[in-house]
Amino acid sequence: MFIPMAERLGLARDLDKLILTRVIAHLTAHAAQSLPYAVNLTAGALGEPGFVDWLCGQLEQHAPIAGRLMFELPEYGVLADVAALRRFTERVARYGARCSIDHFGRGFASFGYLSTIKAHSIKVDGSYIHGIDTDQDKRFFVQALIKTARSIDLEIIAESVERQAEWDTLREMGVDGVQGYLPGAPVQLL
């Protein structure tokens, strides 16, 4: 409810900037660490040139930590303007930052656009992950996605992993990473 409300009130870009400013400050203060950080952006971030210019300015100003950032954009926002994601990905990549498509498969579109956007990874929506150890249809979808992703050099991250059996199945399938309560519950960093 929070993000849609921020978008309706025209505050989404301010929220994105606030979060990014805090994350950049945290990474700068902890420059000796090398852990990457993924930052979710709101769907409209791609289509707002002023925001992208601001973000690139921040990446240039904080070049030592830019390569530790991955920007996650929701698939529904990506599908609204695939060309904008391509431009965004190319611009932030100049500073070493990476992009990922979040909640992939929720709205299930064609895989066709994946090869044109130059993202670094996709995060498979949790609806395909819950129960993957016992659901053949979910395994089939994720395996097809992995095969497609490998052919275009995309990493596959599974989100919402909550049970060991799910993690074991995903590891056997060859996903590149997982996110969820099983590998680690969220912690407050800032």
C-alpha positions in Angstrom: 0.0 0.0 0.0 2.9 2.4 0.8 4.6 2.5 -2.7 1.3 2.9 -4.7 0.3 5.7 -2.3 3.7 7.4 -2.8 3.3 7.0 -6.6 -0.3 8.5 -6.5 0.9 11.5 -4.5 3.8 12.1 -6.8 6.3 11.3 -4.0 7.9 8.1 -5.5 11.0 9.9 -6.9 11.6 11.7 -3.6 11.3 8.3 -1.9 13.8 6.8 -4.4 16.2 9.7 -3.8 15.9 9.5 0.0 16.6 5.7 0.0 19.5 6.0 -2.4 21.1 8.9 -0.5 21.0 6.8 2.7 22.4 3.7 1.0 25.2 5.7 -0.7 26.1 7.3 2.7 26.1 3.9 4.3 28.3 2.4 1.6 30.7 5.3 1.7 31.0 5.0 5.5 31.7 1.3 5.2 33.9 1.5 2.1 36.2 -1.3 3.4 33.4 -3.8 3.0 32.8 -5.3 -0.4 29.3 -6.6 -0.2 27.0 -5.6 -3.0 23.7 -3.8 -2.2 20.5 -4.2 -4.2 18.2 -1.2 -4.1 14.6 -1.4 -5.3 13.4 1.5 -7.3 9.8 2.4 -8.0 8.3 1.6 -11.4 8.3 5.2 -12.6 12.0 5.8 -12.0 12.9 4.7 -15.5 10.8 7.2 -17.3 11.9 10.3 -15.4 15.0 11.7 -17.1 15.6 14.1 -14.2 15.8 11.2 -11.8 18.2 9.2 -14.0 20.4 12.3 -14.4 20.4 12.8 -10.6 21.3 9.1 -10.0 24.1 9.1 -12.6 25.5 12.3 -10.9 25.4 10.4 -7.6 27.2 7.4 -9.1 29.9 9.7 -10.6 30.3 11.6 -7.4 30.6 8.3 -5.4 32.6 6.3 -8.0 34.4 4.0 -5.4 31.1 2.4 -4.3 29.1 2.6 -7.5 30.1 -0.9 -8.5 28.6 -2.3 -5.4 25.1 -1.2 -6.3 22.4 -3.1 -8.2 19.2 -1.4 -9.0 16.1 -3.6 -9.0 13.1 -2.5 -11.0 9.7 -4.3 -10.9 8.8 -6.2 -14.1 5.5 -4.3 -14.5 7.4 -1.0 -14.7 9.9 -2.5 -17.1 7.2 -3.8 -19.5 5.7 -0.3 -19.6 8.9 1.0 -21.3 11.5 -1.6 -22.2 13.5 1.0 -24.2 13.8 3.2 -21.0 15.2 0.2 -19.1 17.7 -0.4 -21.8 18.9 3.3 -21.6 18.9 3.2 -17.8 21.0 0.0 -17.7 23.5 1.4 -20.2 23.8 4.7 -18.3 24.4 3.2 -14.8 26.7 0.5 -16.2 29.1 3.3 -17.2 29.8 3.7 -13.4 29.9 -0.1 -12.7 26.4 -0.3 -11.3 24.1 -3.1 -12.4 20.4 -3.7 -13.0 18.0 -6.4 -12.2 14.3 -7.1 -13.0 12.4 -7.8 -9.8 9.3 -10.1 -9.5 10.0 -11.6 -12.9 7.1 -13.8 -14.1 4.4 -12.1 -12.1 2.7 -10.6 -15.1 4.3 -13.2 -17.4 5.2 -11.6 -20.6 7.3 -13.0 -23.4 10.9 -13.8 -22.7 11.7 -11.9 -25.9 12.4 -8.6 -24.4 15.1 -10.0 -22.1 17.8 -10.1 -24.7 17.4 -6.5 -25.6 17.5 -4.8 -22.2 21.1 -5.6 -21.1 20.1 -6.2 -17.4 22.5 -8.3 -15.3 19.9 -10.4 -13.5 16.3 -11.3 -13.0 14.6 -12.2 -9.7 12.0 -14.9 -10.2 8.8 -13.9 -8.5 8.1 -15.8 -5.2 4.9 -17.2 -6.6 7.0 -19.6 -8.7 9.3 -20.4 -5.8 6.9 -21.3 -3.0 6.5 -25.1 -3.2 8.9 -25.5 -6.2 10.2 -28.7 -4.5 6.8 -30.4 -5.0 5.3 -28.6 -8.0 6.4 -29.8 -11.4 4.9 -26.9 -13.3 6.8 -24.4 -11.2 10.0 -26.4 -11.8 9.4 -26.5 -15.5 8.9 -22.7 -15.7 12.0 -21.9 -13.6 14.1 -24.4 -15.6 13.0 -22.8 -18.9 13.8 -19.4 -17.5 17.3 -20.6 -16.3 18.0 -22.0 -19.8 16.8 -18.8 -21.5 18.8 -16.7 -19.1 22.0 -18.7 -19.6 21.7 -18.2 -23.3 21.8 -14.4 -22.9 24.2 -14.1 -20.0 21.6 -13.2 -17.2 21.9 -14.3 -13.6 18.8 -15.9 -12.0 17.9 -15.0 -8.4 15.0 -16.7 -6.7 13.1 -14.6 -4.3 11.0 -15.6 -1.3 12.9 -18.7 -0.4 11.6 -19.8 2.9 12.1 -23.6 3.2 15.2 -25.8 2.9 13.5 -28.0 0.4 12.9 -25.0 -1.9 16.6 -23.9 -1.6 17.8 -27.5 -2.3 15.7 -27.7 -5.4 16.8 -24.3 -6.6 20.4 -25.2 -6.0 20.0 -28.4 -8.0 18.4 -26.4 -10.8 21.4 -24.0 -10.9 20.0 -20.7 -9.8 22.7 -18.1 -9.2 21.4 -16.8 -5.9 18.5 -16.8 -3.5 16.7 -14.2 -1.3 14.3 -14.8 1.4 13.8 -15.6 5.1 15.6 -18.9 4.9 19.0 -17.5 3.8 18.6 -14.4 6.0 15.8 -12.3 7.4 15.9 -8.6 6.7 18.0 -6.5 9.0 18.0 -2.8 9.6 21.2 -1.3 8.2 20.5 2.4 8.1 
